Amino acid sequence: MAALGADFVSLVTPSYFRKSLTDEALIGYYTDVADAVSIPVLAYNAPGFTGMTLSAKVIAKISRHRNIAGMKDTSPGNMSSYLEACGEDFDILAGTASTLFPAVLLGAKGGVVSLANAFPGPCCELFAKTQSGDLEVARRLHFKLFKLNQAVSGSFGVAGVKYAMEVGGYHGGNPRLPLRPLDEQGRQAIRKAIAAAGLV
């Protein structure tokens, strides 16, 4: 990927043999990969997909590695402990639109959020308003995007995001197999949620 021009490696936690994946094993994993690649590594903490949650101890250690630049975090309720534990040059990014507002308020540097694939403008506006201190506007936008995000990716996952992209004017297409595209009931639910958010 580095040879093809990638700027970063997004590295999800391993998840097989979870009982053996101690903090020390995870620190070793991220350190070994970061030592071996020529581009910076971003840890991807996605316990909803892997069943593994990086501990604050792991973040405290890997965040000080010269080639580990940050982390995308989709875990529930761990942002504060990560921000407190991490090194100064380690950028933590919210992993969902549902946590972007509180995460940036706490000190996260931004987000990598699936809803932005369909509606990048409102997601960027939420980030900008939060950063600039226009918190009342940001708060209202957060609740609108939170509700929409729950209706799209929260309810329908990848297929929901891809269909929302189509509604938003982009090419989403079908999810890769074995995931299935939405049925008409799911498409109607997403169109209704998008309309309720005032984005169509």
N, C-alpha and C positions, 0 to 999 in steps of 0.2 A: 504493500500500500504506500509506503514511503517513496518507493521508486516511481510510483504512478502519480505522485504529487499530493498525497494526503498531508494535511497539516497536523493532525492529531490522530492518536489511536484511542478509541473508546473501548474500554476493557471491562466487560461484565464480570461479576464474580463467578468463579467456578461453583458448581452446585452438586455434583455427583459425589457420593461418599461424604455427605454433609457432616456426619459425626466426627470425621477426621479433619475437617477444615477449621482448625483452631485459629485464633488470632495470629499465632506465629506462622502457620501455614499460609494464611492469606497475605501477611506481610512479605513472606518469601516469594509468593507468586507475583505480586505487583512489583517487587524489587527486581526480581529476575527478568521480567519482561521489560521493565523500564531500562535496565542495564543493557538489554540486548537490541533495542530499537533506536533508530536515529532521530525519531520525531517524538514530541512529548506525549505522555500517556494521560488520559482522563479516566479515572475509575468510574464505573457505572454501577451505582448501588440501586438495584431493582428487586427488592425482596418479594414483591408480588409475582414476579416471573421466576425467580431462582430459588426462593425459600431461604436465601442467605441475606443477612443484614450485617454490613460492615460495622464494627464497634468503633467507639470513639478512640480506643487504644490503637486500633489499626490506622485510623485517620491521623492521629497524632504522629505516628511513625512515618507512614508513606508520604504525608504532606510535606515532609522535609527532604524528600529525595529530589535531587537536582533535575530529574527528567519526568517527574510526576507533577503535572501542572494544576490538576484540580479534580473535581468530581461532579457528575450528574447524580442527583439524589432524588429518588422517588419513594423513599421510605417514609412511613407516617411517624411524625413526632420526634425525629432525631436531629433536625436542623440546628437547634440551639447547641447541643452537645458537640456536633461536628465543628461549628463555627468557633466554639470556645477552644477546641482541641487543636485545630489545624495551624500550620505554619503561616507566616505572613504572606508568602507568595503563592499560596494555594487558593485557587478560585473555586468556590462552591456554587453550583448552578441548580436551581429548582428543576425538578424533572417533570412537573405537571403544572398546567395553568391553575389548578386548584390551590397550589401553595406558592405561586409566584409572588403575590403581594406580601404575605407575611414573611417569606424568605428574604426578599429584598429589604424589607424593613429591619430584619435582624442582621443584615450584612452580607447576604449572598450577592454575587456579582451579576446575576442574570438568570436566565433559564433556557432549557431546551425542552420545549413543550409541544406536544403533538397537535394541540388545537391551532397552533400557529401555522400548520400546514394548510389549514382551510381558511383561517381568518388571521393573517399576520398583523394587519393594521391594529385591531383592538388589543392584541397581545403586546405589541410594541408600545402602544399608547399607555397601557397599564404600567409597563416597566418605566417609561419616561415620566409619567405623572408621579409614580412612587419615588423615583430618584430625585425629582425636582421639589418634592415636599408638598405637592398638591394632593394631599391625602384624602380629602373628602371626595374629589372626583375619582381618585384611584380606588377608594373603598367601594363606591357605587359600581365602578367597572369590574372590580374583583367579584362582587356578588353576581353580576350578570354573567361573567365568563365562567365562574365556578359552577353555576347552574347549568350552563350550556355544556361545559366539559363533562359534567356528570351524565348528561343526557347522551353525549356522543361517545367518547372513549370509555367513560365509566360504565355505560350500559352495553356498549356494542364493540368495544375494543378496536382493533385495527380496521375491521370492516366498517365500523362507524366513522372513523377518521377519514377513511378513503371516500366514503360516500359524502361526508361533509365537504370534502375538497371539491367534489363535483358540483355540489350546490353552491359553493363559494366561488366557482368559476375556474377551477383548476382541474387538472387531470389526476384523478385518484386511482381509477381502475379497480380491479378486484384484488383482494389480498392474495398472497401466495398460498398455495395449498400446503397443508391440509385445511387452512382456514377457509371459510365459506363466505361468499358475499351476502349482503343483507337481503332478506325477503322484503316484500312490499310493506308489510306492517312495520318493520324496522325503519325502512326509508321514510315512511310517513311520520314516524315518531321523531326522527331527526329533522325533517323539514319543519315540523311543528315547533320544535325547540329552537331552531334557528330563527324562525319567524317571530317567536316570542321574545327573542333577544334583540330583535330589530335589525338583524344583519342581512336580510333579503328584502 
